[in-house]
Amino acid sequence: MKKVLFISNVLSHIEAFHLPYLEWFKSRGYEVHIMTNAGGNTAEYCDKLFDIGIQRSPFNLKNISAIRKAKIIIDSENYQIIHSHTPMGGVVGRLASTSARKKGSKILYTAHGFHFYKGAPKRNWILYYTMEKYLAKKTDCIITINSEDYECAKEKFESKQTAIKKISGIGVDLKRFASISNDEKTQLKKQYGYEDKFLLIYAAEFIPRKNHSFFIEAATDLCKLCPNIKFLFCGKGKLMENVKKQAEERGVAEYFDFLGFRKDMPTLYKMSDILISASTEEGFGINIIEGMATGMPAVASIVRGHKEMVISGKNGFLFDSSSAKQFNDYIVKLYDDYALYNGMSLEAVKTAQSFSIENSLEQMSSIYEKYEK
């Protein structure tokens, strides 16, 4: 039987983004395997799950053990295609697949956002670019999901042995994330306890690059301009308590709700008014498309992943993440001008259509078919 292997840092990444791709392989008669840090969890949607303890940090010595474990498994399973995701999943997968590639396995890697990019710290280029330059030689195809990464990979990594492709993100299920009527939105707000509130929603892990603190600073003035505003933060992470403390110290805690990890994101998006992001680095930002699909204009920082979807002045606004005033000005515009808001809402829904799971799966399947034996 033909076999395919998906590799990522953590199992949740596979569950969040790649189940439709696993199903595509199953429909073609493949045995589907996953290799990751499963954290003791199981996965009924695959035939085999290998928990090899991949660590997120490139400096964690446990990754040496992960590479050894991966190599033993890969050398014994005879995979047709090995597809790695996430930075360390890509490192572990490709280093462990050297022998398998020589025997005919096709090695693919999806870059969900290179850590080296225009404006990135020099240390990122020294470490991550050097690493990718080396690993590209061990890869049959590098798949990118934004234009900046695609152009960089074409220039730096493409060769006779290494193809570079671009797809329209990793796909959003537009059946789950869909717009609703104003009456339905009003009812949802009432149901969740946000009646008469103007809701700004941000779904992101509490880590430095997601830049939650920016909104604490912005809220100091914004709450005076839009007194019924409320920020909804969805997600968890090591910085969450620090951000809560900052909101209290600034005297704006009442304008923020920390909702933690949520399984009802489609409903929360449908209920909310504006999708926001202050991320300082983003490879794609699937939360932007999910929010747009429900009819929300996006007000997001000017980074490569956001520029892929947000057309400033058409379906939302792009702001300088060093300017809280610029962010506030855009929010106030949408808050005050219903016609502007409604027009951007319609454009946001149109934009989301291009990033559907159907489109992404069609693009990705054409790549897979090329590398099938």
Backbone hydrogen bonds in HBPLUS format (Angstrom, degrees):
<---DONOR---> <-ACCEPTOR-->    atom                        ^
c    i                          cat <-CA-CA->   ^        H-A-AA   ^      H-
h    n   atom  resd res      DA  || num        DHA   H-A  angle D-A-AA Bond
n    s   type  num  typ     dist DA aas  dist angle  dist       angle   num
A0031-GLU N   A0002-LYS O   2.75 MM  29  6.14 158.3  1.80 150.5 156.6     1
A0080-GLN N   A0003-LYS O   2.92 MM  77  5.74 159.7  1.96 149.1 153.7     2
A0004-VAL N   A0031-GLU O   3.01 MM  27  6.39 156.1  2.07 164.0 166.2     3
A0033-HIS N   A0004-VAL O   2.92 MM  29  6.16 163.4  1.94 163.5 168.6     4
A0005-LEU N   A0081-ILE O   2.99 MM  76  6.44 156.5  2.04 152.0 159.6     5
A0083-HIS N   A0005-LEU O   2.78 MM  78  6.14 165.8  1.80 173.8 175.9     6
A0006-PHE N   A0033-HIS O   2.95 MM  27  6.33 160.6  1.98 146.9 151.0     7
A0035-MET N   A0006-PHE O   2.85 MM  29  6.24 153.3  1.92 160.8 167.1     8
A0007-ILE N   A0083-HIS O   2.99 MM  76  6.29 154.0  2.06 146.5 148.1     9
A0085-HIS N   A0007-ILE O   2.71 MM  78  5.93 141.6  1.86 151.5 164.0    10
A0008-SER N   A0035-MET O   3.17 MM  27  6.72 151.2  2.26 158.9 167.4    11
A0037-ASN N   A0009-ASN O   3.04 MM  28  5.93 131.2  2.28 121.3 133.9    12
A0013-HIS N   A0010-VAL O   3.27 MM   3  5.74 144.1  2.41 106.8 115.3    13
A0014-ILE N   A0011-LEU O   3.01 MM   3  5.35 119.4  2.39 106.1 120.0    14
A0015-GLU N   A0011-LEU O   3.07 MM   4  6.42 162.6  2.10 154.3 159.4    15
A0016-ALA N   A0012-SER O   2.89 MM   4  5.94 148.3  1.99 142.2 150.1    16
A0017-PHE N   A0013-HIS O   3.12 MM   4  6.13 153.4  2.19 146.4 152.0    17
A0018-HIS N   A0014-ILE O   2.87 MM   4  4.97 156.3  1.92 136.9 143.4    18
A0021-TYR N   A0018-HIS O   3.03 MM   3  5.27 126.5  2.33 104.4 118.4    19
A0022-LEU N   A0018-HIS O   3.05 MM   4  6.42 151.0  2.14 153.7 162.6    20
A0023-GLU N   A0019-LEU O   2.99 MM   4  6.25 158.8  2.04 152.5 157.9    21
A0024-TRP N   A0020-PRO O   3.04 MM   4  6.26 143.2  2.18 134.6 144.2    22
A0025-PHE N   A0021-TYR O   3.20 MM   4  6.53 156.6  2.26 145.5 149.5    23
A0026-LYS N   A0022-LEU O   3.00 MM   4  6.32 159.2  2.04 149.5 155.8    24
A0027-SER N   A0023-GLU O   2.91 MM   4  6.11 153.3  1.99 148.6 155.3    25
A0028-ARG N   A0025-PHE O   2.99 MM   3  5.15 144.8  2.11 102.2 113.2    26
A0030-TYR N   A0025-PHE O   3.09 MM   5  5.38 162.2  2.12 143.5 140.6    27
A0029-GLY N   A0026-LYS O   3.01 MM   3  5.17 159.8  2.05 113.3 113.7    28
A0047-ASP N   A0032-VAL O   2.74 MM  15  5.37 148.1  1.84 150.3 161.4    29
A0034-ILE N   A0048-LYS O   2.91 MM  14  6.35 150.3  2.00 152.1 161.8    30
A0050-PHE N   A0034-ILE O   2.75 MM  16  6.09 169.6  1.76 162.1 165.7    31
A0036-THR N   A0050-PHE O   3.02 MM  14  6.45 160.0  2.06 168.2 173.4    32
A0052-ILE N   A0036-THR O   2.90 MM  16  5.94 143.2  2.03 160.1 169.8    33
A0041-ASN N   A0038-ALA O   3.01 MM   3  5.35 166.2  2.03 115.8 119.6    34
A0060-ASN N   A0057-SER O   3.29 MM   3  5.48 169.0  2.31 108.7 111.8    35
A0063-ASN N   A0060-ASN O   3.11 MM   3  6.05 168.9  2.13 124.6 127.9    36
A0064-ILE N   A0061-LEU O   3.10 MM   3  5.63 152.8  2.18 111.3 118.3    37
A0066-ALA N   A0062-LYS O   3.04 MM   4  6.40 150.3  2.14 141.4 150.6    38
A0067-ILE N   A0063-ASN O   2.91 MM   4  6.10 151.6  2.00 143.6 149.3    39
A0068-ARG N   A0064-ILE O   3.15 MM   4  6.44 158.3  2.20 144.8 150.2    40
A0069-LYS N   A0065-SER O   2.94 MM   4  6.19 165.7  1.96 155.1 158.5    41
A0070-ALA N   A0066-ALA O   2.88 MM   4  6.00 160.0  1.92 146.0 152.2    42
A0071-LYS N   A0067-ILE O   2.91 MM   4  6.07 157.2  1.96 148.9 154.7    43
A0072-ILE N   A0068-ARG O   3.18 MM   4  6.43 161.0  2.22 150.3 154.1    44
A0073-ILE N   A0069-LYS O   3.19 MM   4  6.47 164.3  2.22 151.3 155.1    45
A0074-ILE N   A0070-ALA O   2.84 MM   4  5.98 173.3  1.85 158.8 161.2    46
A0075-ASP N   A0071-LYS O   2.90 MM   4  5.89 163.1  1.93 148.6 153.5    47
A0076-SER N   A0073-ILE O   3.05 MM   3  5.29 138.1  2.23 101.4 113.6    48
A0077-GLU N   A0073-ILE O   3.08 MM   4  6.20 128.1  2.36 148.7 162.7    49
A0106-LYS N   A0080-GLN O   3.00 MM  26  6.22 170.3  2.01 141.1 143.8    50
A0082-ILE N   A0106-LYS O   2.89 MM  24  6.19 161.2  1.93 168.9 168.9    51
A0108-LEU N   A0082-ILE O   2.85 MM  26  6.11 172.6  1.85 160.7 163.1    52
A0084-SER N   A0108-LEU O   2.90 MM  24  6.24 165.7  1.92 150.6 148.3    53
A0110-THR N   A0084-SER O   3.06 MM  26  6.47 163.5  2.09 168.2 168.2    54
A0090-GLY N   A0086-THR O   2.80 MM   4  5.92 148.9  1.90 154.0 162.5    55
A0091-VAL N   A0087-PRO O   3.04 MM   4  6.41 143.8  2.18 140.6 150.8    56
A0092-VAL N   A0088-MET O   2.91 MM   4  5.99 174.4  1.92 152.6 152.7    57
A0093-GLY N   A0089-GLY O   2.90 MM   4  5.77 159.5  1.94 140.6 147.4    58
A0094-ARG N   A0090-GLY O   3.16 MM   4  5.96 159.5  2.20 132.8 138.6    59
A0095-LEU N   A0091-VAL O   3.02 MM   4  6.08 163.9  2.05 153.8 158.6    60
A0096-ALA N   A0092-VAL O   3.01 MM   4  6.01 154.3  2.08 146.9 154.2    61
A0097-SER N   A0094-ARG O   3.32 MM   3  5.05 145.0  2.45  91.2 101.1    62
A0101-ARG N   A0097-SER O   2.85 MM   4  5.99 152.9  1.92 157.1 163.3    63
A0102-LYS N   A0098-THR O   3.33 MM   4  6.62 152.4  2.41 142.1 148.5    64
A0103-LYS N   A0099-SER O   3.23 MM   4  6.56 133.3  2.46 138.8 151.2    65
A0103-LYS N   A0100-ALA O   3.08 MM   3  5.08 131.9  2.32  94.0 107.4    66
A0105-SER N   A0100-ALA O   2.99 MM   5  5.45 159.6  2.03 144.4 138.1    67
A0104-GLY N   A0101-ARG O   3.01 MM   3  5.07 160.2  2.05 103.8 110.0    68
A0140-ASP N   A0107-ILE O   2.77 MM  33  5.23 143.6  1.91 139.4 151.7    69
A0141-CYS N   A0107-ILE O   3.31 MM  34  6.78 149.1  2.41 151.7 154.2    70
A0109-TYR N   A0141-CYS O   3.02 MM  32  6.48 152.2  2.09 161.3 167.3    71
A0143-ILE N   A0109-TYR O   2.80 MM  34  6.11 165.2  1.82 150.6 155.5    72
A0111-ALA N   A0143-ILE O   2.81 MM  32  6.08 154.6  1.88 162.6 170.8    73
A0120-ALA N   A0117-TYR O   2.92 MM   3  5.27 164.9  1.94 136.7 135.6    74
A0124-ASN N   A0121-PRO O   2.98 MM   3  5.45 134.7  2.19 109.1 120.8    75
A0125-TRP N   A0122-LYS O   3.04 MM   3  5.22 117.6  2.44  99.1 114.0    76
A0126-ILE N   A0122-LYS O   2.94 MM   4  6.28 160.6  1.98 155.3 161.3    77
A0127-LEU N   A0123-ARG O   2.94 MM   4  6.05 166.1  1.95 148.8 152.0    78
A0128-TYR N   A0124-ASN O   2.76 MM   4  5.43 131.1  2.00 137.5 150.4    79
A0131-MET N   A0127-LEU O   3.05 MM   4  6.16 153.9  2.12 142.6 150.5    80
A0132-GLU N   A0128-TYR O   2.92 MM   4  6.08 161.5  1.96 145.7 150.5    81
A0133-LYS N   A0129-TYR O   2.82 MM   4  5.97 155.5  1.88 153.4 160.4    82
A0134-TYR N   A0130-THR O   3.20 MM   4  6.40 154.0  2.27 142.7 148.3    83
A0135-LEU N   A0131-MET O   2.95 MM   4  6.21 164.9  1.98 151.0 155.6    84
A0136-ALA N   A0132-GLU O   2.80 MM   4  5.73 144.5  1.92 146.4 153.8    85
A0137-LYS N   A0134-TYR O   3.35 MM   3  5.90 144.7  2.49 108.9 116.3    86
A0138-LYS N   A0135-LEU O   2.82 MM   3  5.16 151.9  1.90 110.0 119.6    87
A0139-THR N   A0136-ALA O   3.15 MM   3  5.09 157.1  2.20 111.8 111.1    88
A0163-ALA N   A0140-ASP O   2.94 MM  23  6.14 175.6  1.94 138.4 137.6    89
A0142-ILE N   A0163-ALA O   2.89 MM  21  6.30 161.7  1.92 162.4 163.4    90
A0165-LYS N   A0142-ILE O   2.96 MM  23  6.30 164.8  1.98 158.7 161.4    91
A0144-THR N   A0165-LYS O   2.83 MM  21  6.19 162.9  1.86 148.1 152.5    92
A0167-ILE N   A0144-THR O   3.05 MM  23  6.49 157.7  2.11 166.6 168.9    93
A0150-TYR N   A0146-ASN O   3.08 MM   4  6.26 154.8  2.15 148.3 156.2    94
A0151-GLU N   A0147-SER O   2.95 MM   4  6.17 165.3  1.97 154.7 156.9    95
A0152-CYS N   A0148-GLU O   3.06 MM   4  6.23 159.8  2.10 147.0 153.0    96
A0153-ALA N   A0149-ASP O   2.84 MM   4  5.99 165.5  1.86 151.6 155.6    97
A0154-LYS N   A0150-TYR O   2.90 MM   4  6.06 158.6  1.94 151.2 157.3    98
A0155-GLU N   A0151-GLU O   3.11 MM   4  6.24 156.3  2.17 142.6 148.4    99
A0156-LYS N   A0152-CYS O   2.84 MM   4  5.96 163.6  1.87 156.1 161.2   100
A0157-PHE N   A0153-ALA O   2.81 MM   4  5.11 157.8  1.86 136.2 143.2   101
A0158-GLU N   A0153-ALA O   3.24 MM   5  6.52 131.1  2.49 157.6 162.0   102
A0159-SER N   A0162-THR O   2.99 MM   3  4.94 167.2  2.01 139.8 141.6   103
A0169-GLY N   A0167-ILE O   2.93 MM   2  5.68 133.4  2.16 106.2  92.2   104
A0172-VAL N   A0355-PHE O   3.04 MM 183  6.31 136.9  2.23 138.2 151.2   105
A0357-ILE N   A0172-VAL O   2.87 MM 185  4.80 138.3  2.05 130.6 123.6   106
A0176-ARG N   A0173-ASP O   3.08 MM   3  5.65 138.0  2.26 112.6 122.2   107
A0177-PHE N   A0173-ASP O   3.15 MM   4  6.44 162.6  2.18 150.8 156.2   108
A0185-LYS N   A0181-SER O   2.96 MM   4  6.28 154.3  2.03 149.5 157.0   109
A0186-THR N   A0182-ASN O   2.92 MM   4  6.15 158.3  1.97 148.4 153.9   110
A0187-GLN N   A0183-ASP O   3.01 MM   4  6.27 154.0  2.08 145.0 151.7   111
A0188-LEU N   A0184-GLU O   2.97 MM   4  6.23 154.2  2.04 146.6 153.4   112
A0189-LYS N   A0185-LYS O   2.97 MM   4  6.25 161.0  2.01 152.9 157.7   113
A0190-LYS N   A0186-THR O   3.06 MM   4  6.30 156.5  2.12 145.4 151.8   114
A0191-GLN N   A0187-GLN O   2.90 MM   4  6.11 156.1  1.96 146.2 153.1   115
A0192-TYR N   A0188-LEU O   2.95 MM   4  6.18 152.0  2.03 152.7 159.0   116
A0194-TYR N   A0189-LYS O   2.61 MM   5  4.66 159.6  1.64 154.3 149.7   117
A0193-GLY N   A0190-LYS O   3.23 MM   3  5.12 155.7  2.30  98.3 105.5   118
A0197-LYS N   A0194-TYR O   3.05 MM   3  5.37 149.7  2.15 138.9 133.7   119
A0198-PHE N   A0228-ASN O   2.96 MM  30  6.02 161.8  1.99 139.9 144.0   120
A0230-LYS N   A0198-PHE O   2.97 MM  32  6.08 144.4  2.10 156.2 150.5   121
A0273-ASP N   A0199-LEU O   2.90 MM  74  5.16 154.2  1.97 132.7 141.2   122
A0274-ILE N   A0199-LEU O   3.10 MM  75  6.56 153.8  2.18 157.6 161.8   123
A0200-LEU N   A0230-LYS O   2.91 MM  30  6.20 166.9  1.93 158.4 162.0   124
A0232-LEU N   A0200-LEU O   2.75 MM  32  6.07 163.7  1.77 164.3 167.6   125
A0201-ILE N   A0274-ILE O   3.00 MM  73  6.42 162.5  2.03 165.8 171.3   126
A0276-ILE N   A0201-ILE O   3.02 MM  75  5.95 174.1  2.02 154.1 154.3   127
A0202-TYR N   A0232-LEU O   2.89 MM  30  6.21 160.7  1.93 175.0 174.8   128
A0234-CYS N   A0202-TYR O   2.91 MM  32  6.16 169.1  1.92 150.4 153.8   129
A0204-ALA N   A0234-CYS O   2.94 MM  30  6.34 142.0  2.09 163.9 175.9   130
A0207-ILE N   A0205-GLU O   2.91 MM   2  5.71 125.2  2.22 111.0  94.8   131
A0206-PHE N   A0236-LYS O   3.03 MM  30  5.63 161.9  2.07 115.0 120.8   132
A0239-LEU N   A0206-PHE O   3.19 MM  33  5.10 160.2  2.23 140.6 140.4   133
A0210-LYS N   A0207-ILE O   3.07 MM   3  5.71 151.9  2.15 122.3 130.4   134
A0211-ASN N   A0208-PRO O   3.07 MM   3  5.57 155.3  2.13 115.2 122.4   135
A0280-THR N   A0209-ARG O   2.80 MM  71  5.23 159.1  1.84 152.4 159.7   136
A0214-PHE N   A0211-ASN O   3.16 MM   3  5.81 153.7  2.23 117.0 123.2   137
A0215-PHE N   A0212-HIS O   2.99 MM   3  5.79 136.8  2.18 121.3 129.4   138
A0216-ILE N   A0213-SER O   3.07 MM   3  5.09 125.9  2.37  96.6 111.0   139
A0217-GLU N   A0213-SER O   3.17 MM   4  6.55 159.4  2.22 155.8 159.6   140
A0218-ALA N   A0214-PHE O   2.98 MM   4  6.27 161.2  2.01 148.2 153.9   141
A0219-ALA N   A0215-PHE O   2.92 MM   4  5.89 150.7  2.00 140.2 147.1   142
A0220-THR N   A0217-GLU O   3.32 MM   3  5.75 147.4  2.43 107.9 115.8   143
A0222-LEU N   A0218-ALA O   3.10 MM   4  6.14 168.9  2.11 152.0 153.9   144
A0223-CYS N   A0219-ALA O   3.04 MM   4  5.52 168.7  2.05 138.3 139.6   145
A0224-LYS N   A0221-ASP O   3.08 MM   3  5.51 143.6  2.22 108.6 118.9   146
A0225-LEU N   A0222-LEU O   3.01 MM   3  5.09 125.4  2.32  98.2 112.6   147
A0226-CYS N   A0222-LEU O   2.81 MM   4  5.98 153.4  1.88 158.8 166.8   148
A0229-ILE N   A0226-CYS O   3.06 MM   3  5.61 146.6  2.18 131.4 130.1   149
A0231-PHE N   A0255-TYR O   2.73 MM  24  6.02 175.4  1.73 163.9 163.7   150
A0257-ASP N   A0231-PHE O   2.87 MM  26  6.23 155.6  1.93 165.7 173.9   151
A0233-PHE N   A0257-ASP O   2.93 MM  24  6.17 173.9  1.94 168.3 170.4   152
A0259-LEU N   A0233-PHE O   2.84 MM  26  5.92 156.8  1.89 159.9 167.8   153
A0235-GLY N   A0260-GLY O   2.78 MM  25  4.52 139.7  1.94 100.7 108.0   154
A0240-MET N   A0237-GLY O   3.24 MM   3  5.70 170.2  2.25 118.9 121.6   155
A0243-VAL N   A0239-LEU O   3.02 MM   4  6.29 156.8  2.07 158.1 164.4   156
A0244-LYS N   A0240-MET O   2.98 MM   4  6.28 159.2  2.02 152.8 158.7   157
A0245-LYS N   A0241-GLU O   3.01 MM   4  6.19 156.2  2.07 144.4 150.5   158
A0246-GLN N   A0242-ASN O   2.95 MM   4  6.25 151.1  2.04 144.5 152.6   159
A0247-ALA N   A0243-VAL O   3.02 MM   4  6.31 155.0  2.08 150.4 156.3   160
A0248-GLU N   A0244-LYS O   3.09 MM   4  6.43 152.8  2.16 146.6 153.8   161
A0249-GLU N   A0245-LYS O   2.89 MM   4  6.14 161.5  1.92 152.7 157.9   162
A0250-ARG N   A0246-GLN O   2.94 MM   4  6.09 146.0  2.06 145.5 154.2   163
A0252-VAL N   A0247-ALA O   2.95 MM   5  5.28 155.3  2.01 161.4 160.4   164
A0251-GLY N   A0248-GLU O   3.08 MM   3  5.05 145.3  2.21  97.2 107.8   165
A0255-TYR N   A0252-VAL O   2.94 MM   3  5.66 162.7  1.97 124.7 130.3   166
A0256-PHE N   A0253-ALA O   3.11 MM   3  5.46 165.8  2.13 117.6 119.4   167
A0267-THR N   A0264-ASP O   3.10 MM   3  5.56 120.3  2.47 110.4 123.6   168
A0268-LEU N   A0264-ASP O   3.07 MM   4  6.38 160.9  2.10 153.9 160.0   169
A0269-TYR N   A0265-MET O   2.85 MM   4  5.99 161.4  1.88 161.3 164.9   170
A0270-LYS N   A0266-PRO O   3.04 MM   4  6.22 160.4  2.08 143.9 149.4   171
A0271-MET N   A0267-THR O   3.03 MM   4  6.21 144.6  2.16 145.0 154.2   172
A0272-SER N   A0268-LEU O   3.15 MM   4  6.25 135.1  2.36 138.7 149.4   173
A0272-SER N   A0269-TYR O   3.11 MM   3  5.17 131.7  2.35  98.3 111.1   174
A0275-LEU N   A0297-PRO O   3.10 MM  22  6.32 164.4  2.13 158.0 160.7   175
A0299-VAL N   A0275-LEU O   2.86 MM  24  6.26 161.0  1.90 166.2 172.7   176
A0277-SER N   A0299-VAL O   3.25 MM  22  6.70 143.1  2.39 144.6 143.7   177
A0301-SER N   A0277-SER O   2.94 MM  24  6.19 136.4  2.13 139.6 153.2   178
A0305-GLY N   A0282-GLU O   2.96 MM  23  4.93 127.6  2.24 149.5 148.5   179
A0288-ILE N   A0285-GLY O   3.01 MM   3  5.68 148.3  2.11 116.2 124.0   180
A0290-GLU N   A0286-ILE O   2.99 MM   4  6.27 164.4  2.01 156.1 161.0   181
A0291-GLY N   A0287-ASN O   2.98 MM   4  6.04 159.4  2.02 141.2 146.5   182
A0292-MET N   A0288-ILE O   2.90 MM   4  6.12 161.2  1.94 149.3 155.1   183
A0293-ALA N   A0289-ILE O   2.89 MM   4  5.99 155.1  1.95 149.8 155.8   184
A0294-THR N   A0291-GLY O   3.11 MM   3  5.41 139.7  2.28 103.6 114.3   185
A0296-MET N   A0291-GLY O   3.26 MM   5  5.67 161.2  2.30 141.8 138.3   186
A0295-GLY N   A0292-MET O   2.85 MM   3  5.10 159.9  1.89 111.9 117.9   187
A0298-ALA N   A0315-ASN O   3.37 MM  17  6.85 153.2  2.44 135.5 139.2   188
A0317-PHE N   A0298-ALA O   2.81 MM  19  6.36 149.5  1.90 150.2 159.9   189
A0300-ALA N   A0317-PHE O   2.95 MM  17  6.45 152.5  2.02 163.6 164.4   190
A0319-PHE N   A0300-ALA O   2.87 MM  19  6.09 152.3  1.94 138.5 147.0   191
A0303-VAL N   A0301-SER O   3.01 MM   2  5.93 115.4  2.44 113.3  96.7   192
A0302-ILE N   A0319-PHE O   2.97 MM  17  5.71 133.6  2.19 156.1 152.7   193
A0307-LYS N   A0303-VAL O   2.99 MM   4  6.17 159.7  2.03 161.1 167.7   194
A0308-GLU N   A0305-GLY O   3.35 MM   3  5.39 145.1  2.48  95.5 105.1   195
A0309-MET N   A0306-HIS O   3.01 MM   3  5.65 157.4  2.06 117.5 123.6   196
A0310-VAL N   A0306-HIS O   2.87 MM   4  5.84 176.1  1.87 176.6 175.3   197
A0314-LYS N   A0311-ILE O   2.86 MM   3  5.47 158.0  1.91 147.1 148.4   198
A0315-ASN N   A0311-ILE O   3.25 MM   4  5.79 155.0  2.31 145.5 152.9   199
A0313-GLY N   A0316-GLY O   2.69 MM   3  5.70 160.2  1.73 166.3 167.4   200
A0323-SER N   A0320-ASP O   2.87 MM   3  5.45 164.9  1.90 127.3 129.4   201
A0327-PHE N   A0323-SER O   3.34 MM   4  6.66 163.1  2.37 145.6 149.4   202
A0328-ASN N   A0324-ALA O   2.91 MM   4  6.14 165.1  1.94 152.5 156.7   203
A0329-ASP N   A0325-LYS O   2.84 MM   4  6.05 157.4  1.89 152.9 158.9   204
A0330-TYR N   A0326-GLN O   3.17 MM   4  6.43 157.7  2.22 148.9 153.5   205
A0331-ILE N   A0327-PHE O   3.06 MM   4  6.37 158.7  2.11 152.7 158.9   206
A0332-VAL N   A0328-ASN O   2.91 MM   4  6.10 165.1  1.93 155.6 159.4   207
A0333-LYS N   A0329-ASP O   3.03 MM   4  6.23 152.5  2.10 143.6 151.0   208
A0334-LEU N   A0330-TYR O   3.20 MM   4  6.49 161.4  2.24 148.9 152.1   209
A0335-TYR N   A0331-ILE O   2.84 MM   4  6.02 145.8  1.96 147.0 158.2   210
A0336-ASP N   A0332-VAL O   2.84 MM   4  5.93 152.4  1.91 151.7 156.9   211
A0337-ASP N   A0333-LYS O   3.01 MM   4  5.91 148.3  2.12 145.3 153.1   212
A0341-TYR N   A0337-ASP O   2.97 MM   4  6.22 165.2  1.99 151.8 156.3   213
A0342-ASN N   A0338-TYR O   2.79 MM   4  5.95 168.2  1.80 156.1 159.2   214
A0343-GLY N   A0339-ALA O   3.00 MM   4  6.12 160.3  2.04 145.8 151.0   215
A0344-MET N   A0340-LEU O   3.02 MM   4  6.22 162.7  2.05 152.9 157.4   216
A0345-SER N   A0341-TYR O   2.85 MM   4  6.03 148.9  1.95 149.4 159.1   217
A0346-LEU N   A0342-ASN O   3.11 MM   4  6.39 157.2  2.17 147.6 151.7   218
A0347-GLU N   A0343-GLY O   3.14 MM   4  6.41 156.7  2.20 143.7 150.2   219
A0348-ALA N   A0344-MET O   2.82 MM   4  5.98 146.4  1.93 145.1 154.5   220
A0349-VAL N   A0345-SER O   3.20 MM   4  6.50 156.9  2.25 148.5 152.7   221
A0350-LYS N   A0346-LEU O   3.17 MM   4  6.47 156.1  2.23 144.4 150.8   222
A0351-THR N   A0347-GLU O   2.92 MM   4  6.17 158.2  1.97 149.6 155.2   223
A0352-ALA N   A0348-ALA O   3.07 MM   4  6.32 156.3  2.13 148.9 154.7   224
A0353-GLN N   A0350-LYS O   3.22 MM   3  5.50 136.6  2.42 102.2 113.0   225
A0354-SER N   A0351-THR O   3.17 MM   3  5.92 145.0  2.30 118.4 125.1   226
A0355-PHE N   A0352-ALA O   2.94 MM   3  5.37 153.8  2.01 113.7 122.1   227
A0360-SER N   A0356-SER O   3.10 MM   4  6.41 170.9  2.10 156.2 158.1   228
A0361-LEU N   A0357-ILE O   2.80 MM   4  5.81 159.6  1.85 147.6 153.7   229
A0362-GLU N   A0358-GLU O   3.01 MM   4  6.09 152.0  2.09 140.7 148.2   230
A0363-GLN N   A0359-ASN O   3.02 MM   4  6.29 160.2  2.06 150.4 155.5   231
A0364-MET N   A0360-SER O   2.84 MM   4  6.02 160.3  1.87 149.4 155.5   232
A0365-SER N   A0361-LEU O   2.79 MM   4  5.78 154.3  1.85 144.1 151.2   233
A0366-SER N   A0362-GLU O   3.29 MM   4  6.43 147.2  2.41 138.3 145.1   234
A0367-ILE N   A0364-MET O   3.05 MM   3  5.15 128.2  2.33  97.3 111.1   235
A0368-TYR N   A0364-MET O   2.94 MM   4  6.32 162.5  1.97 154.2 158.8   236
A0369-GLU N   A0365-SER O   2.88 MM   4  6.01 163.3  1.91 149.3 153.5   237
A0370-LYS N   A0367-ILE O   3.14 MM   3  5.28 127.6  2.43  99.3 112.6   238
A0371-TYR N   A0368-TYR O   2.93 MM   3  5.32 132.7  2.16 105.8 118.6   239
